[in-house]
């Protein structure tokens, strides 16, 4: 690494840290982390604020954060792995792997429709609660029962709230070991990559 590049990285890290400290001081963030990579080199690693306001525990470089839709890329990667292994076909209906999903006019929804956000299955069950959202089987059962918002392939609409269950369930059902989806992610993706802090469904101890 050249001296100039090292100085630029130090300056970038300091600038990001200054912004994070200001956001926390202004009350616009409670706790936050930012990491940035240039190729295989980490050039920013900053954090500020509280991980737990009740106890006063501070954020650090190992604090776990919910990454929301980043998990869609993780989920899609697992589908691609199952396609590569010959367990899933992009143009097959989800109901080929998950027969119950064909209910209420969804028999023609394909894996490709879901991956491209054109399935029409984008709404959460109307009776969902935070507790029920954590119940994988309940969520899959209710999503399978619901009608689509529009015919598959007729328009695009971001499946912000259903993507993980739609694809995670077919990964689970096509897994020869029939593992829960979070376990599949951990054993097939996170552990081989050394991503020990990637969780889809987190243990109480963690």
N, C-alpha and C positions, 0 to 999 in steps of 0.2 A: 504494500500500500504506500503510495506516495505521500509526502508530507502535506501537500495541498489538499489531497482527497481526505486525509485524516482530519485536517482542520475544518473542511466543509462538513464532514459528518458530525464533528463536535458542535459546530455552529447550528446545524439542523436540529440536533438533539436538544440543544439549549433553547432554540426558538420554540420547538414544540412543547417543551416543559414549561416555558413561560406562559404559553397559551392555556395549557391545562391548569396551571396554578391560578391564572386569572379567572377561568370559567368556574372553578370551585369557589374562589373568593367572592365572586359575584352571585353565587347561589344558582348558577345555570347548570351545574353538574354537582352531584353528590360525591361520586367516585368514578374514576375513568382511567383507562389505559389506552395507549397508542403504541403500536409497533409497526415499523416499516422496513421492508427488505429491498435491497437492490441486487438482483440476481440471487446469489446464495449468501450474501452478506447482510446482516442486520445493521441498519444505519440509524434507526430511531428505536428507543426503548424507554418510554416515559410513563409515569402514572402520578395520580394526585387524588386527594380526597379520602373519603371513608368507604370501606367495604361494608361496614355494619354500623349505622348511626346509633343503634341502641347500645352497643358495647363500646363504641369509639374505635373499633379496630380499623386500622388504616389499609388502604389499597397498597399492594406491592406487586412486584413483577409476576407473582404466581397466583394472584387472586383470580378466581374463576368468575367469568361474566357470561351471561346469556348472549349468544351471537345471533339469535333470531334466524333470518333467512339464509345465513351462511350454511345452515344445516340442509338447505335445498340442494346445494352443490354436493354435499356429502351423500345425501340420499340418491341423487342422480348417478353419482359415481358407483354406488353399490348396484344400481340397476345395470349400468354398463358392464360391470364385472360379471353379473349374472348372464347378460347377453353374450359376452365373450366366452363364457363357460358352456353356452348352449342351453341354458335353463329358461331364458326369456327371449321372446321375439318382439322387436319394436312394433310390428304391425299386427300383433295378436291382440284380441280384446282382453281387457283386464279380467273379464269373466272366465276366460280360459283357465286362469290360475286361481281365480277367486269367484266361484260360481254365484254366490249370493249377491255379488255386485251387479249382476244383470237386472236386478229388480228396478221397477219404476222407470223403465225406458232407457237403461244405460248399457244394454247388451252390446252396442256398437262402439263404445268408448275403448280406444286402443291405448297401448302403452305410449305410443308416439303422441297421441292427443294430450296425454297428461304431461309428458316431458316438454311439450311445446305450449302448454297452458291454453289449450283449445278444447278441453274435455267437457266444459259446461258444468263440472262438479266443483264448485268453488266456495260454497257456503258451509259454514259450521252447522251442525244440528241445532235447531232452535232451542232445545232444552239443555244445551251443554252448560256445565259449570266448571270452574277451575279444577275442582276435584275430579270430575268426570273426564276432563280433557287429559288427565294423567292416566286414565284407564284405557289402555290400548284396545282391548277387545270391545269395550262399549263404543268407543269412537268408530272403530271399523264397522261394527254392526249397524250403527245409526247412519253412517255415510252410505253404506250399501243399500239401506232402505229408502234413502231420499231420492227424489227425482232430480234430474239435471236442471240448471237454470236456462239452458238453451241446447239445441242439438249439437252433438259432438262434431267438431270441425267447422262449425258455421261462423264462429267468431273467436277472437282472442280475449281472454280475461284472466288476469293474474290469479292463480290458485294459492293465494297467500296463506289461507287457513287450512287447506286440505292436502296439499302436495305430499307432505310427509307420510300421511296415512295411506293415501292412494298407492304410492310406490313402495313404501316400506312394507306394506302388507303383502304385495306380490313377491318382494324379495324374501320375506319370511316364509311364504308358502312354497317357493321354489328352492329354498335352501334344503339340500339333502339332510341336514341336521335339524331342520325346523326350529332354529334358534329364534328367540325374540329379536326384533329388529335392532334394538340397541346393542345387544350382545353380538350380532353379526357385524355391526359397524366397528365395535371395539376389537373383535378378534380378526376380522378380515381386512380392516383398513387402518384403524388407529394404531394398534400395536405394531404391525409391520412397518409403519412409518415413524414409529417412536413418538407418536402424539399421545402421550400418557394422560393429558388433561382434556382430551376430547370425549365428551359424554353425550349420549342421547338417552336420557333417563339416568339420573345421577343417584348414587348410593348416599344414604343419610350420613354416613361417616365422612364422606367427602364434602 
